Amino acid sequence: HWPFKVTPGAGDKPQITVEFKGETKTFQPEEISSMVLIKMKEVSEAFIGSAVNNAVITVPAYFNDSQRQATKDAGAIAGLNVLRIINEPTAAAIAYGLDKKGGERNVLIFDLGGGTFDVSLLTIEEGIFEVKATAGDTHLGGEDFDNRLVDHFTAEFKRKHRKDMTANQRALRRLRTACERAKRTLSSSAQAYIEIDSLFDGIDFNSTITRARFEDMCGDYFRKTMEPVEKVLRDSKLSKSQVHEVVLVGGSTRIPKVQQLLSDFFNGKEPCKSINPDEAVAFGATVQAAILSGNDSSEKLQDLLLLDVTPLSLGLETAGGVMATLIQRNTTVPTKKSQTRALDDARQQLVGQVFDGIPPMPRGVPHVDVTFDIDANGILNVSAIEKSTGKENKITITNDKGRLSKDDIERMVQEAEKYKSEDEANKLRIEAKNGLENYAPDKKVVEVTETINWLDANQSAEKEEYEAKQKELEGVANPIMQKLYAAGGGAPGGVPDFGAAGGAPPPAASAQGPKIED
Protein backbone atom coordinates (compact mmCIF):
# COMPACT_ATOMS: atom_id res chain seq x y z
CA HIS A 1 0.00 0.00 0.00
CA TRP A 2 3.00 2.34 0.26
CA PRO A 3 4.04 4.62 -2.61
CA PHE A 4 7.68 3.68 -1.97
CA LYS A 5 9.68 0.47 -1.72
CA VAL A 6 10.86 -1.07 1.55
CA THR A 7 13.84 -3.36 1.01
CA PRO A 8 16.09 -5.33 3.40
CA GLY A 9 19.42 -3.66 4.14
CA ALA A 10 22.45 -4.73 6.17
CA GLY A 11 21.45 -7.13 8.93
CA ASP A 12 17.97 -7.34 7.40
CA LYS A 13 17.23 -3.82 8.61
CA PRO A 14 14.48 -2.16 6.55
CA GLN A 15 15.44 0.69 4.25
CA ILE A 16 13.28 3.01 2.17
CA THR A 17 13.91 3.41 -1.57
CA VAL A 18 12.50 6.47 -3.36
CA GLU A 19 12.99 8.43 -6.58
CA PHE A 20 14.43 11.91 -5.97
CA LYS A 21 15.38 14.27 -8.81
CA GLY A 22 15.58 11.37 -11.25
CA GLU A 23 17.86 9.34 -8.96
CA THR A 24 17.11 6.31 -6.79
CA LYS A 25 17.86 7.14 -3.16
CA THR A 26 17.96 4.78 -0.19
CA PHE A 27 17.21 6.04 3.31
CA GLN A 28 17.33 4.50 6.77
CA PRO A 29 14.17 4.82 8.92
CA GLU A 30 16.08 7.19 11.22
CA GLU A 31 16.73 9.52 8.27
CA ILE A 32 13.04 9.65 7.35
CA SER A 33 12.14 10.36 10.97
CA SER A 34 14.80 13.09 11.11
CA MET A 35 13.26 14.79 8.06
CA VAL A 36 9.97 15.11 9.95
CA LEU A 37 11.84 16.49 12.97
CA ILE A 38 13.74 18.98 10.79
CA LYS A 39 10.44 20.22 9.37
CA MET A 40 8.99 20.57 12.88
CA LYS A 41 12.13 22.44 13.94
CA GLU A 42 11.72 24.89 11.03
CA VAL A 43 8.00 25.40 11.72
CA SER A 44 8.71 26.03 15.41
CA GLU A 45 11.53 28.47 14.68
CA ALA A 46 9.35 30.39 12.22
CA PHE A 47 6.57 30.62 14.82
CA ILE A 48 8.60 31.71 17.86
CA GLY A 49 11.19 33.70 15.92
CA SER A 50 14.29 32.14 17.51
CA ALA A 51 16.45 29.03 17.21
CA VAL A 52 15.25 25.68 18.58
CA ASN A 53 18.03 23.35 19.76
CA ASN A 54 16.48 21.11 22.42
CA ALA A 55 13.59 18.69 22.10
CA VAL A 56 11.43 16.27 24.04
CA ILE A 57 10.31 13.53 21.64
CA THR A 58 7.34 11.27 22.30
CA VAL A 59 7.22 7.61 21.30
CA PRO A 60 4.62 4.84 21.63
CA ALA A 61 4.80 3.41 25.15
CA TYR A 62 5.36 -0.07 23.73
CA PHE A 63 8.51 0.92 21.81
CA ASN A 64 11.42 -1.35 22.68
CA ASP A 65 15.01 -0.37 23.41
CA SER A 66 16.13 -0.37 19.75
CA GLN A 67 13.19 1.76 18.62
CA ARG A 68 13.85 4.31 21.37
CA GLN A 69 17.54 4.52 20.49
CA ALA A 70 16.67 4.93 16.80
CA THR A 71 14.33 7.82 17.71
CA LYS A 72 17.11 9.47 19.71
CA ASP A 73 19.47 9.04 16.73
CA ALA A 74 16.88 10.67 14.46
CA GLY A 75 16.87 13.68 16.78
CA ALA A 76 20.67 13.90 16.55
CA ILE A 77 20.54 13.75 12.72
CA ALA A 78 18.01 16.60 12.79
CA GLY A 79 20.45 18.71 14.81
CA LEU A 80 18.47 18.48 18.05
CA ASN A 81 19.63 17.81 21.58
CA VAL A 82 17.09 15.24 22.78
CA LEU A 83 16.39 16.08 26.42
CA ARG A 84 14.07 13.15 26.95
CA ILE A 85 12.20 10.36 25.19
CA ILE A 86 8.73 10.29 26.76
CA ASN A 87 5.90 7.79 26.32
CA GLU A 88 2.90 9.18 24.44
CA PRO A 89 0.13 8.05 26.83
CA THR A 90 2.11 9.42 29.76
CA ALA A 91 2.42 12.78 27.99
CA ALA A 92 -1.33 12.73 27.33
CA ALA A 93 -1.96 12.01 31.01
CA ILE A 94 -0.05 15.18 31.90
CA ALA A 95 -2.30 17.14 29.54
CA TYR A 96 -5.36 15.62 31.19
CA GLY A 97 -4.27 15.84 34.83
CA LEU A 98 -2.27 19.07 35.02
CA ASP A 99 -5.24 21.08 36.30
CA LYS A 100 -6.92 18.29 38.24
CA LYS A 101 -7.13 18.76 42.00
CA GLY A 102 -8.35 16.46 44.72
CA GLY A 103 -7.55 12.95 45.82
CA GLU A 104 -6.03 9.95 44.09
CA ARG A 105 -7.55 9.06 40.72
CA ASN A 106 -6.89 6.02 38.56
CA VAL A 107 -6.86 7.10 34.92
CA LEU A 108 -6.68 4.84 31.87
CA ILE A 109 -5.19 6.46 28.75
CA PHE A 110 -6.45 4.82 25.55
CA ASP A 111 -4.18 6.03 22.74
CA LEU A 112 -5.12 4.80 19.25
CA GLY A 113 -3.26 6.73 16.56
CA GLY A 114 -2.40 6.34 12.90
CA GLY A 115 0.01 3.43 13.23
CA THR A 116 0.42 2.47 16.88
CA PHE A 117 -1.76 1.68 19.88
CA ASP A 118 -0.97 2.13 23.59
CA VAL A 119 -2.87 1.76 26.83
CA SER A 120 -1.46 3.06 30.11
CA LEU A 121 -2.99 3.10 33.56
CA LEU A 122 -1.80 5.88 35.86
CA THR A 123 -2.50 7.05 39.36
CA ILE A 124 -2.69 10.84 39.53
CA GLU A 125 -2.57 12.65 42.87
CA GLU A 126 -1.50 16.23 43.64
CA GLY A 127 0.82 16.55 40.63
CA ILE A 128 2.33 13.06 40.93
CA PHE A 129 1.78 10.97 37.79
CA GLU A 130 2.65 7.35 38.50
CA VAL A 131 2.32 4.82 35.68
CA LYS A 132 1.09 1.52 37.10
CA ALA A 133 1.10 -0.51 33.88
CA THR A 134 1.36 -0.12 30.13
CA ALA A 135 0.57 -2.33 27.15
CA GLY A 136 -0.03 -1.92 23.44
CA ASP A 137 0.63 -2.87 19.86
CA THR A 138 3.15 -1.00 17.71
CA HIS A 139 1.46 -2.31 14.55
CA LEU A 140 -2.17 -1.29 15.02
CA GLY A 141 -3.80 2.01 14.09
CA GLY A 142 -5.71 4.10 11.59
CA GLU A 143 -3.58 2.95 8.65
CA ASP A 144 -4.82 -0.61 9.16
CA PHE A 145 -8.41 0.61 8.86
CA ASP A 146 -7.45 2.56 5.72
CA ASN A 147 -5.89 -0.60 4.25
CA ARG A 148 -9.13 -2.52 4.75
CA LEU A 149 -11.04 0.18 2.87
CA VAL A 150 -8.44 0.25 0.07
CA ASP A 151 -8.63 -3.55 -0.29
CA HIS A 152 -12.44 -3.36 -0.34
CA PHE A 153 -12.59 -0.72 -3.08
CA THR A 154 -9.82 -2.23 -5.25
CA ALA A 155 -11.79 -5.50 -5.22
CA GLU A 156 -14.97 -3.59 -6.10
CA PHE A 157 -13.19 -1.77 -8.95
CA LYS A 158 -11.91 -5.07 -10.33
CA ARG A 159 -15.36 -6.64 -10.06
CA LYS A 160 -17.10 -3.74 -11.81
CA HIS A 161 -14.55 -2.96 -14.54
CA ARG A 162 -12.53 -6.19 -14.93
CA LYS A 163 -9.31 -4.26 -14.34
CA ASP A 164 -6.69 -4.74 -11.62
CA MET A 165 -5.32 -1.39 -10.40
CA THR A 166 -3.17 -2.74 -7.55
CA ALA A 167 0.08 -2.30 -9.51
CA ASN A 168 -0.57 1.39 -10.21
CA GLN A 169 0.96 3.39 -7.34
CA ARG A 170 -0.65 6.69 -8.32
CA ALA A 171 -4.14 5.18 -8.49
CA LEU A 172 -3.66 3.47 -5.12
CA ARG A 173 -2.42 6.70 -3.57
CA ARG A 174 -5.47 8.61 -4.81
CA LEU A 175 -7.77 5.84 -3.61
CA ARG A 176 -6.09 5.77 -0.19
CA THR A 177 -6.60 9.53 0.22
CA ALA A 178 -10.29 9.13 -0.62
CA CYS A 179 -10.59 6.15 1.77
CA GLU A 180 -9.06 8.10 4.64
CA ARG A 181 -11.49 10.94 3.97
CA ALA A 182 -14.39 8.46 3.92
CA LYS A 183 -13.23 6.92 7.20
CA ARG A 184 -13.27 10.34 8.85
CA THR A 185 -16.72 11.06 7.42
CA LEU A 186 -18.06 7.81 8.89
CA SER A 187 -17.21 9.06 12.40
CA SER A 188 -20.01 11.63 12.06
CA SER A 189 -22.23 10.21 9.27
CA ALA A 190 -23.89 6.86 8.62
CA GLN A 191 -22.62 6.77 5.02
CA ALA A 192 -19.68 8.11 3.01
CA TYR A 193 -19.21 8.57 -0.72
CA ILE A 194 -16.11 7.88 -2.81
CA GLU A 195 -15.81 9.87 -6.04
CA ILE A 196 -12.53 9.82 -8.00
CA ASP A 197 -12.24 11.10 -11.57
CA SER A 198 -10.17 8.99 -13.97
CA LEU A 199 -8.88 6.70 -11.23
CA PHE A 200 -7.38 4.06 -13.54
CA ASP A 201 -7.29 3.72 -17.35
CA GLY A 202 -9.52 6.79 -17.64
CA ILE A 203 -12.32 5.18 -15.61
CA ASP A 204 -14.20 7.35 -13.10
CA PHE A 205 -14.86 5.54 -9.83
CA ASN A 206 -17.92 6.18 -7.66
CA SER A 207 -19.03 4.15 -4.68
CA THR A 208 -20.45 4.30 -1.16
CA ILE A 209 -19.59 2.74 2.18
CA THR A 210 -21.84 2.59 5.24
CA ARG A 211 -20.67 2.86 8.82
CA ALA A 212 -22.08 -0.60 9.54
CA ARG A 213 -20.07 -2.13 6.65
CA PHE A 214 -16.90 -0.32 7.79
CA GLU A 215 -17.36 -1.55 11.37
CA ASP A 216 -17.87 -5.08 10.10
CA MET A 217 -14.73 -5.12 7.92
CA CYS A 218 -12.55 -3.68 10.73
CA GLY A 219 -14.30 -5.50 13.59
CA ASP A 220 -11.34 -7.76 14.39
CA TYR A 221 -9.04 -4.73 14.74
CA PHE A 222 -11.53 -2.89 16.96
CA ARG A 223 -11.98 -5.92 19.24
CA LYS A 224 -8.21 -6.37 19.39
CA THR A 225 -7.89 -2.97 21.11
CA MET A 226 -9.59 -4.40 24.21
CA GLU A 227 -6.79 -6.93 24.88
CA PRO A 228 -4.20 -4.37 26.11
CA VAL A 229 -6.92 -2.77 28.26
CA GLU A 230 -7.49 -6.10 30.02
CA LYS A 231 -3.72 -6.59 30.35
CA VAL A 232 -3.04 -3.26 32.10
CA LEU A 233 -5.89 -3.91 34.54
CA ARG A 234 -4.38 -7.31 35.38
CA ASP A 235 -0.85 -5.93 35.71
CA SER A 236 -1.93 -3.01 37.89
CA LYS A 237 -4.21 -5.30 39.96
CA LEU A 238 -7.19 -2.98 39.56
CA SER A 239 -10.79 -3.81 38.70
CA LYS A 240 -12.86 -1.99 36.07
CA SER A 241 -14.82 -0.21 38.79
CA GLN A 242 -11.62 1.22 40.29
CA VAL A 243 -10.83 3.16 37.09
CA HIS A 244 -12.17 6.69 37.62
CA GLU A 245 -11.64 8.02 34.10
CA VAL A 246 -10.98 6.66 30.61
CA VAL A 247 -9.25 9.28 28.45
CA LEU A 248 -9.28 9.09 24.64
CA VAL A 249 -6.12 10.08 22.78
CA GLY A 250 -5.26 9.80 19.06
CA GLY A 251 -7.38 10.53 16.01
CA SER A 252 -8.65 6.96 15.64
CA THR A 253 -10.49 7.19 18.98
CA ARG A 254 -13.07 9.33 17.16
CA ILE A 255 -14.42 6.14 15.56
CA PRO A 256 -17.83 5.53 17.23
CA LYS A 257 -17.39 1.73 17.36
CA VAL A 258 -14.13 2.08 19.31
CA GLN A 259 -15.83 4.40 21.81
CA GLN A 260 -18.78 2.01 22.12
CA LEU A 261 -16.56 -1.04 22.77
CA LEU A 262 -14.64 0.89 25.41
CA SER A 263 -17.83 2.10 27.08
CA ASP A 264 -19.30 -1.42 27.08
CA PHE A 265 -16.06 -2.83 28.53
CA PHE A 266 -16.29 -0.39 31.46
CA ASN A 267 -19.97 -1.20 32.06
CA GLY A 268 -21.41 1.89 30.41
CA LYS A 269 -18.83 4.45 31.62
CA GLU A 270 -18.52 7.20 29.01
CA PRO A 271 -14.92 7.96 27.93
CA CYS A 272 -13.55 11.42 28.69
CA LYS A 273 -13.41 13.69 25.64
CA SER A 274 -12.38 16.90 27.42
CA ILE A 275 -8.91 17.02 25.84
CA ASN A 276 -8.10 17.32 22.15
CA PRO A 277 -7.05 13.80 21.04
CA ASP A 278 -4.73 15.23 18.37
CA GLU A 279 -2.92 17.70 20.63
CA ALA A 280 -2.83 16.06 24.06
CA VAL A 281 0.50 14.26 23.57
CA ALA A 282 2.24 17.39 22.26
CA PHE A 283 0.81 19.39 25.17
CA GLY A 284 2.19 16.94 27.74
CA ALA A 285 5.58 16.81 26.03
CA THR A 286 5.72 20.61 26.14
CA VAL A 287 5.13 20.55 29.89
CA GLN A 288 7.93 18.00 30.31
CA ALA A 289 10.22 20.15 28.14
CA ALA A 290 9.50 23.19 30.33
CA ILE A 291 10.50 21.21 33.43
CA LEU A 292 13.67 19.71 31.92
CA SER A 293 14.84 23.04 30.49
CA GLY A 294 14.38 24.81 33.82
CA ASN A 295 11.50 27.00 32.66
CA ASP A 296 9.34 25.78 35.50
CA SER A 297 8.57 29.01 37.35
CA SER A 298 4.90 27.97 37.36
CA GLU A 299 3.76 26.49 40.65
CA LYS A 300 1.94 23.72 38.75
CA LEU A 301 5.16 22.55 37.13
CA GLN A 302 7.28 22.77 40.26
CA ASP A 303 5.04 20.21 41.97
CA LEU A 304 4.83 17.84 39.00
CA LEU A 305 6.53 14.44 39.30
CA LEU A 306 6.46 11.84 36.54
CA LEU A 307 7.08 8.15 37.30
CA ASP A 308 7.08 6.07 34.11
CA VAL A 309 7.72 2.36 33.55
CA THR A 310 9.51 0.02 31.15
CA PRO A 311 6.94 -1.75 28.94
CA LEU A 312 8.86 -5.02 28.40
CA SER A 313 10.56 -7.51 30.70
CA LEU A 314 14.32 -7.69 30.19
CA GLY A 315 16.67 -10.53 31.01
CA LEU A 316 19.29 -13.03 29.94
CA GLU A 317 18.85 -16.20 27.95
CA THR A 318 20.17 -19.15 29.96
CA ALA A 319 21.06 -22.69 28.87
CA GLY A 320 18.04 -24.30 27.28
CA GLY A 321 16.71 -21.02 25.97
CA VAL A 322 14.95 -20.00 29.20
CA MET A 323 14.81 -16.31 30.04
CA ALA A 324 16.21 -15.25 33.41
CA THR A 325 14.40 -11.97 34.01
CA LEU A 326 16.37 -9.16 35.61
CA ILE A 327 13.86 -6.35 35.17
CA GLN A 328 10.14 -7.09 35.13
CA ARG A 329 7.82 -5.17 32.81
CA ASN A 330 6.11 -2.16 34.40
CA THR A 331 9.14 -1.47 36.63
CA THR A 332 9.50 2.25 37.34
CA VAL A 333 12.39 3.85 35.43
CA PRO A 334 15.19 4.79 35.79
CA THR A 335 16.17 1.49 37.38
CA LYS A 336 19.22 -0.75 37.81
CA LYS A 337 19.32 -4.49 38.56
CA SER A 338 22.28 -6.90 38.86
CA GLN A 339 22.62 -10.66 38.80
CA THR A 340 25.61 -12.97 39.20
CA ARG A 341 25.88 -15.40 36.33
CA ALA A 342 27.74 -18.71 36.29
CA LEU A 343 29.43 -19.78 33.08
CA ASP A 344 29.17 -22.80 30.83
CA ASP A 345 32.47 -24.51 31.72
CA ALA A 346 32.69 -26.37 28.44
CA ARG A 347 32.58 -23.22 26.37
CA GLN A 348 33.98 -20.76 28.91
CA GLN A 349 31.49 -18.12 27.97
CA LEU A 350 28.47 -16.62 29.59
CA VAL A 351 25.56 -18.64 28.32
CA GLY A 352 23.03 -16.22 27.07
CA GLN A 353 22.17 -13.16 25.25
CA VAL A 354 20.17 -10.30 26.56
CA PHE A 355 16.60 -10.57 25.43
CA ASP A 356 15.44 -7.71 23.24
CA GLY A 357 18.50 -7.96 21.02
CA ILE A 358 21.56 -7.40 23.23
CA PRO A 359 24.42 -9.68 22.07
CA PRO A 360 25.96 -12.54 24.13
CA MET A 361 28.68 -11.95 26.72
CA PRO A 362 32.29 -12.39 25.57
CA ARG A 363 34.35 -15.56 26.04
CA GLY A 364 37.00 -15.99 28.69
CA VAL A 365 35.24 -14.49 31.71
CA PRO A 366 34.84 -17.14 34.43
CA HIS A 367 32.29 -15.45 36.70
CA VAL A 368 30.48 -12.18 36.21
CA ASP A 369 27.96 -9.81 37.71
CA VAL A 370 25.64 -8.61 34.96
CA THR A 371 23.97 -5.23 35.45
CA PHE A 372 20.99 -3.89 33.53
CA ASP A 373 20.58 -0.13 33.75
CA ILE A 374 17.53 1.56 32.17
CA ASP A 375 17.68 5.34 31.98
CA ALA A 376 14.79 7.83 32.09
CA ASN A 377 14.41 7.50 28.30
CA GLY A 378 13.73 3.78 28.66
CA ILE A 379 17.03 2.96 26.93
CA LEU A 380 18.97 -0.04 28.24
CA ASN A 381 22.68 -0.20 29.09
CA VAL A 382 24.29 -3.53 30.00
CA SER A 383 27.60 -4.03 31.80
CA ALA A 384 29.46 -7.04 33.19
CA ILE A 385 32.03 -7.13 36.03
CA GLU A 386 34.36 -10.10 36.55
CA LYS A 387 35.45 -10.45 40.21
CA SER A 388 36.63 -14.04 40.67
CA THR A 389 40.34 -13.22 40.33
CA GLY A 390 40.11 -10.46 42.89
CA LYS A 391 40.33 -7.90 40.13
CA GLU A 392 37.38 -6.00 38.77
CA ASN A 393 37.25 -5.93 34.98
CA LYS A 394 34.22 -4.02 33.74
CA ILE A 395 32.96 -4.11 30.18
CA THR A 396 29.95 -2.37 28.69
CA ILE A 397 27.95 -4.43 26.26
CA THR A 398 26.30 -2.49 23.46
CA ASN A 399 23.72 -3.67 21.00
CA ASP A 400 25.08 -2.59 17.63
CA LYS A 401 22.85 -4.83 15.54
CA GLY A 402 20.68 -2.66 13.33
CA ARG A 403 21.84 0.53 15.00
CA LEU A 404 23.59 3.49 13.47
CA SER A 405 27.27 4.04 14.23
CA LYS A 406 28.65 7.48 15.08
CA ASP A 407 30.05 7.67 11.54
CA ASP A 408 26.61 6.84 10.10
CA ILE A 409 24.98 9.57 12.17
CA GLU A 410 27.63 12.11 11.18
CA ARG A 411 27.18 11.25 7.49
CA MET A 412 23.41 11.57 7.79
CA VAL A 413 23.75 14.94 9.53
CA GLN A 414 25.81 16.21 6.58
CA GLU A 415 23.29 14.81 4.07
CA ALA A 416 20.44 16.41 6.01
CA GLU A 417 22.24 19.76 5.75
CA LYS A 418 22.63 19.24 1.99
CA TYR A 419 18.94 18.44 1.56
CA LYS A 420 18.06 21.42 3.74
CA SER A 421 20.10 23.74 1.48
CA GLU A 422 18.40 22.30 -1.61
CA ASP A 423 14.98 22.70 0.01
CA GLU A 424 15.78 26.31 0.90
CA ALA A 425 16.88 27.10 -2.67
CA ASN A 426 13.74 25.44 -4.03
CA LYS A 427 11.58 27.37 -1.56
CA LEU A 428 13.10 30.70 -2.68
CA ARG A 429 12.58 29.73 -6.34
CA ILE A 430 8.91 28.93 -5.75
CA GLU A 431 8.41 32.14 -3.74
CA ALA A 432 9.91 34.18 -6.60
CA LYS A 433 7.69 32.39 -9.14
CA ASN A 434 4.58 32.91 -7.02
CA GLY A 435 5.50 36.55 -6.47
CA LEU A 436 5.74 37.13 -10.21
CA GLU A 437 2.47 35.31 -10.86
CA ASN A 438 0.68 37.32 -8.19
CA TYR A 439 2.21 40.62 -9.31
CA ALA A 440 0.59 40.67 -12.77
CA PRO A 441 -3.07 40.33 -11.71
CA ASP A 442 -2.51 42.55 -8.67
CA LYS A 443 -1.02 45.27 -10.88
CA LYS A 444 -3.90 44.93 -13.36
CA VAL A 445 -6.52 45.30 -10.61
CA VAL A 446 -4.72 48.30 -9.09
CA GLU A 447 -4.42 50.09 -12.44
CA VAL A 448 -8.07 49.48 -13.41
CA THR A 449 -9.32 50.50 -9.96
CA GLU A 450 -7.26 53.68 -10.04
CA THR A 451 -8.62 54.55 -13.50
CA ILE A 452 -12.24 53.98 -12.43
CA ASN A 453 -11.72 56.09 -9.32
CA TRP A 454 -10.12 58.83 -11.45
CA LEU A 455 -13.11 58.76 -13.84
CA ASP A 456 -15.55 59.09 -10.94
CA ALA A 457 -13.66 62.10 -9.63
CA ASN A 458 -13.01 63.77 -13.01
CA GLN A 459 -16.29 63.88 -14.92
CA SER A 460 -15.32 67.20 -16.58
CA ALA A 461 -11.67 66.57 -17.52
CA GLU A 462 -10.16 67.58 -20.85
CA LYS A 463 -10.02 65.24 -23.87
CA GLU A 464 -6.24 64.95 -23.64
CA GLU A 465 -6.47 63.77 -20.02
CA TYR A 466 -8.95 61.00 -20.91
CA GLU A 467 -6.70 59.86 -23.79
CA ALA A 468 -3.63 59.81 -21.53
CA LYS A 469 -5.46 57.67 -18.96
CA GLN A 470 -6.61 55.28 -21.69
CA LYS A 471 -3.02 54.88 -22.94
CA GLU A 472 -1.88 54.04 -19.40
CA LEU A 473 -4.59 51.42 -19.07
CA GLU A 474 -3.80 49.93 -22.51
CA GLY A 475 -0.17 49.55 -21.44
CA VAL A 476 -1.34 47.14 -18.72
CA ALA A 477 -4.30 45.49 -20.46
CA ASN A 478 -2.95 44.83 -23.98
CA PRO A 479 -0.07 42.49 -22.94
CA ILE A 480 -2.56 40.45 -20.88
CA MET A 481 -4.97 40.29 -23.83
CA GLN A 482 -2.14 39.18 -26.10
CA LYS A 483 -1.37 36.29 -23.72
CA LEU A 484 -5.04 35.30 -23.63
CA TYR A 485 -5.21 35.48 -27.44
CA ALA A 486 -2.04 33.42 -27.87
CA ALA A 487 -3.36 30.82 -25.42
CA GLY A 488 -6.55 30.67 -27.49
CA GLY A 489 -4.57 29.81 -30.64
CA GLY A 490 -5.26 33.02 -32.62
CA ALA A 491 -3.02 34.19 -35.48
CA PRO A 492 -0.49 36.93 -34.76
CA GLY A 493 -1.67 40.36 -35.65
CA GLY A 494 -5.26 39.72 -34.72
CA VAL A 495 -4.94 41.10 -31.20
CA PRO A 496 -7.97 43.19 -30.34
CA ASP A 497 -7.33 46.80 -29.41
CA PHE A 498 -9.24 48.67 -26.75
CA GLY A 499 -9.44 51.64 -29.10
CA ALA A 500 -6.80 54.04 -30.28
CA ALA A 501 -6.20 57.34 -28.57
CA GLY A 502 -8.82 59.67 -29.87
CA GLY A 503 -11.69 57.37 -29.04
CA ALA A 504 -11.76 54.94 -32.02
CA PRO A 505 -14.48 52.35 -31.49
CA PRO A 506 -13.57 48.84 -30.45
CA PRO A 507 -13.70 46.09 -33.09
CA ALA A 508 -17.08 44.69 -34.05
CA ALA A 509 -18.19 41.37 -32.66
CA SER A 510 -17.46 39.75 -36.03
CA ALA A 511 -13.81 40.88 -36.00
CA GLN A 512 -11.05 38.28 -35.77
CA GLY A 513 -9.91 37.39 -32.28
CA PRO A 514 -11.42 35.75 -29.22
CA LYS A 515 -14.55 36.98 -27.57
CA ILE A 516 -13.79 37.66 -23.90
CA GLU A 517 -16.82 37.34 -21.67
CA ASP A 518 -16.93 38.43 -18.08
C-alpha positions, -999 to +999 in steps of 0.1 A: +000+000+000+030+023+003+040+046-026+077+037-020+097+005-017+109-011+015+138-034+010+161-053+034+194-037+041+225-047+062+215-071+089+180-073+074+172-038+086+145-022+065+154+007+043+133+030+022+139+034-016+125+065-034+130+084-066+144+119-060+154+143-088+156+114-112+179+093-090+171+063-068+179+071-032+180+048-002+172+060+033+173+045+068+142+048+089+161+072+112+167+095+083+130+096+073+121+104+110+148+131+111+133+148+081+100+151+100+118+165+130+137+190+108+104+202+094+090+206+129+121+224+139+117+249+110+080+254+117+087+260+154+115+285+147+093+304+122+066+306+148+086+317+179+112+337+159+143+321+175+165+290+172+152+257+186+180+234+198+165+211+224+136+187+221+114+163+240+103+135+216+073+113+223+072+076+213+046+048+216+048+034+251+054-001+237+085+009+218+114-013+227+150-004+234+161-004+198+132+018+186+139+043+214+175+045+205+167+049+168+143+078+177+171+095+197+195+090+167+169+107+145+169+137+168+207+139+165+205+138+127+180+166+128+204+187+148+185+185+180+196+178+216+171+152+228+164+161+264+141+131+270+122+104+252+087+103+268+059+078+263+029+092+244+001+080+268+021+094+298+024+128+280-013+127+273-020+120+310+000+152+319-023+171+295-054+156+312-043+158+348-023+191+350-052+211+363-069+183+382-071+188+420-084+165+447-075+129+458-060+099+441-075+091+407-069+060+386-069+071+349-067+048+319-052+065+288-064+048+255-042+060+227-051+048+193-033+067+166-024+063+129+000+034+132+004+025+169-018+017+199-010+021+236-029+018+268-015+031+301-030+031+336-018+059+359-025+070+394-027+108+395-026+127+429-015+162+436+008+166+406+023+131+409+018+110+378+026+073+385+023+048+357+011+015+371+011-005+339+014-001+301+006-023+272+000-019+234+006-029+199+032-010+177+015-023+146-022-013+150-038+020+141-057+041+116-036+029+087-048-006+092-084+006+089-074+026+057-059-006+043-091-025+047-110+002+029-084+003+001-086-035-003-124-034-003-126-007-031-098-022-053-118-055-052-150-036-061-132-018-089-119-051-103-154-066-101-171-037-118-146-030-145-125-062-149-093-043-143-067-047-116-053-014-104-032-027-076+001-023-095-006+014-102+010+034-073-006+067-083-041+052-085-037+035-051-024+067-036-055+086-048-078+058-036-061+058-002-066+095+002-103+091-006-106+062+018-091+081+046-115+109+040-144+085+039-132+069+072-133+103+089-167+111+074-181+078+089-172+091+124-200+116+121-222+102+093-239+069+086-226+068+050-197+081+030-192+086-007-161+079-028-158+099-060-125+098-080-122+111-116-102+090-140-089+067-112-074+041-135-073+037-173-095+068-176-123+052-156-142+074-131-149+055-098-179+062-077-190+041-047-205+043-012-196+027+022-218+026+052-207+029+088-221-006+095-201-021+067-169-003+078-174-015+114-179-051+101-147-051+079-126-037+107-143-055+136-113-078+144-090-047+147-115-029+170-120-059+192-082-064+194-079-030+211-096-044+242-068-069+249-042-044+261-069-028+283-075-061+300-037-066+303-030-033+321-059-039+345-044-073+354-009-059+357-019-030+379-042-053+400-072-030+396-108-038+387-129-020+361-148-002+388-116+012+403-108+032+371-122+067+376-116+080+341-110+067+306-093+093+285-093+091+246-061+101+228-053+098+191-074+105+160-087+070+156-105+072+190-131+093+172-144+061+156-178+055+172-174+017+174-141+021+193-158+044+218-188+020+221-166-010+228-146+009+254-178+021+271-193-014+271-161-028+285-163-004+315-200-012+321-214+019+304-188+045+316-185+072+290-149+080+279-135+114+287-134+137+256-124+169+274-089+170+258-081+173+221-071+138+210-047+152+184-029+177+206-028+161+241+005+143+236+022+174+223+008+194+252+022+169+277+056+168+260+057+206+261+051+206+299+079+180+303+102+202+281+095+232+303+105+212+334+137+197+319+148+230+305+144+248+338+115+270+327+093+258+355+086+290+373+049+280+374+038+265+407+019+237+387+052+226+371+073+228+403+050+202+420+048+178+390+065+144+393+065+118+365+071+082+373+071+061+341+077+024+336+095+000+312+069-018+289+089-050+284+106-075+307+143-077+302+167-105+310+193-130+299+188-162+280+202-192+300+211-227+289+180-243+273+167-210+260+150-200+292+148-163+300+162-153+334+144-120+340+164-092+356+139-063+352+101-071+351+078-052+328+061-022+344+091-015+366+095+023+373+124+039+354+152+048+358+162+015+374+192-007+378+193-045+386+223-069+389+226-107+388+256-130+392+259-154+363+277-187+363+294-198+331+292-228+308+325-245+317+327-264+284+326-232+264+340-208+289+315-181+280+285-166+296+256-186+283+230-162+271+222-132+253+202-103+266+166-106+254+154-077+232+185-080+210+216-074+232+244-097+221+260-125+241+287-120+267+323-124+256+343-156+260+370-160+287+352-145+317+348-171+344+323-155+367+305-122+362+280-098+377+256-086+350+240-052+355+210-039+335+206-001+337+175+016+322+177+053+320+148+078+321+144+075+283+137+038+287+170+030+269+190+000+282+227-002+291+243-035+300+276-040+318+295-070+332+320-071+360+344-101+366+354-105+402+366-140+407+403-132+403+401-105+429+403-079+401+374-060+388+372-059+350+342-040+337+330-041+302+300-024+287+280-044+263+263-025+235+237-037+210+251-026+176+229-048+155+207-027+133+218+005+150+236+035+135+273+040+142+286+075+151+300+077+115+266+068+101+250+096+122+276+121+112+272+113+075+234+116+078+237+149+095+258+162+066+233+148+041+204+164+060+222+198+057+226+192+020+189+184+016+181+214+037+201+237+015+184+223-016+150+227+000+158+263+009+169+271-027+137+254-040+116+274-016+131+307-027+126+297-063+089+289-058+084+321-037+099+342-066+077+324-091+046+329-070+055+365-065+057+371-102+025+353-109+007+373-082+022+406-093+006+407-128-031+403-117-025+425-087-010+453-109-039+449-134-065+453-106-047+483-091-044+501-124-081+495-134-093+505-100-073+537-100-086+545-135-122+540-124-117+561-093-101+588-115-131+588-138-155+591-109-137+621-096-130+638-130-163+639-149-153+672-166-117+666-175-102+676-208-100+652-239-062+650-236-065+638-200-089+610-209-067+599-238-036+598-215-055+577-190-066+553-217-030+549-229-019+540-194-046+514-191-038+499-225-002+495-214-013+471-187-043+455-205-029+448-240-001+425-229-026+404-209-050+403-238-021+392-261-014+363-237-050+353-236-052+355-274-020+334-279-034+308-254-065+307-275-046+298-306-053+330-326-030+342-355-005+369-348-017+404-356-053+397-347-049+411-312-080+432-303-073+468-294-092+487-268-094+516-291-068+540-303-062+573-286-088+597-299-117+574-290-118+549-320-145+523-315-136+488-304-137+461-331-171+447-340-182+414-327-175+398-360-138+409-360-110+383-358-099+374-323-114+358-292-145+370-276-138+377-239-168+373-217-169+384-181 
